[in-house]
Amino acid sequence: MSQLSNRAKNLKPSPTLAINAKAKSMQAQGIHIINFGAGEPDFDTPDHIKAAAIKAIEEGFTKYTPVSGTDELKDAIIKKFQRDNGLTYKRSEIIVSCGGKHSFYNLAQSIFDEGDEVIVPAPYWVSYPPMVTLAGATPVIVETKEENGFKLIQEDLKKVITPKTKALIINSPSNPTGGAYTKKDLEWIGELALTHHFFIISDEIYEKIIYDHFKFVSIASLSDEIKKKTIIVHGVAKTYAMTGWRIGYAAGPEEIIAAMNNIQSQSTSNPTSISQKASVEALTGSQDEVQRMVSAFEERRNYIVDRLNKIPGVNCFKPIGAFYVFPNFSSYYGKAYQGKKISNSTDLADYFLEVARVAVVPGVEFGADSFIRLSYATSLEDIKEGLNRIEGTLRLLD
């Protein structure tokens, strides 16, 4: 008899975290790795946010808080939604969790059952399908195309909607593609959700990291009816360079948020008290550092996209938001290095790590094997060196 549950046996570790760990292990051995794998800003958490955490420690704010977060942080989140999205929520419609991933996990456990289907556009964030599966539901993958900005089109979405459809996941701006949905795109998606009675899970964690004057719109803001069918998943990690602070949050119908609270109460209990104080300052304090970081990301985006598109056989979509590029490298599949054939994105990622000493994430993990993901949340100097190495090793293939 196996000591492990079928659930555990069938679950793979997060590939992005695994690649990051492998890159750091090689670095610890003295190997200089350029790491394009990490999905976190390379900037430090802004000083005023760190100061709020230090103050919390000094004042003894180090005990349990309510399971779903402090009223102070919930009020800051409510103000953020009013200020940025024109959305009105009550405290009972907000939950604070140990990161955006935790918020999504609690949500999946709260609304999905055996037999439910959840529509997941591909390329997708690596953890969506596993968390849907862990909740007993079935991920229904819908491929999107680069020429459509990696966005759903109506005909493709309509084809997969069934009476079992419980929810659709939208991530805008997207990890891994940087694609984003316009208000017009969201309007027809919202109408389909109302017509076919499914939920919209809107992952908006990259909301503030947008370029070229793109106007971000939350689908929940389109109408009261759509808001009732929408659960927003968000967090402070990406916007404020707070990945290690582990604060995410969700907003949605009171009954669903209450269920998420119950699940959280039996698993992690409350998020860290100190991180909650820091997050209040992040959401309500100066936003100047956010603009500085986004400006730096935009400069890096422009450089990396231009360089990638100049590599023979490579095509790279220009991201609208987030801090990833998702170039198509499939023209190199079938080539070989020292007799070892590169057949897919995993082979290419392994080749780049072993030969170029560059860490990337294979596209197959995002449901798109023709591509690889590179994060440009690293210095422009490292980006230049990493691309030099990639170009050099591609020339070695025959």
Buried (B, 14 or more C-beta within 10 A) or exposed (E): EEEEEEEEEEBEEBBBBBBBEBBBEBBEEEEEBBBBBBBBBBBEBBEBBBEBBEBBEEEEBEEEBBBBBBEBBBBBBBEBBEEBBEBEBEBBBBBBBBBBBBBBBBBBBBBBEEEBBBBBBBBBBBBBBBBBBBBBBBBBBBEBEBEEBBBBEEEBBEEBBEEEBBBBBBBBBBBBBBBBBBEEBBBEBBBBBBEBEBBBBBBBBBBBBBBEEEEBBBBBBBBEEBBEBBBBBBBBBBBBBBBEBBBBBBBBBEEBBBBBBBBBEEBBEBBBBBBBBBBBBBBBBEBEBBEEBBEBBBEBBBBBBEBBBEBEEBBBBBBBBBBBBBBBBBBBBEBBBEEEEBEBBBBBBBBBBEBBBBBBBBBBBBBBBBBBBBBBBBEEEBBBBBBBBBBEBBEEBE
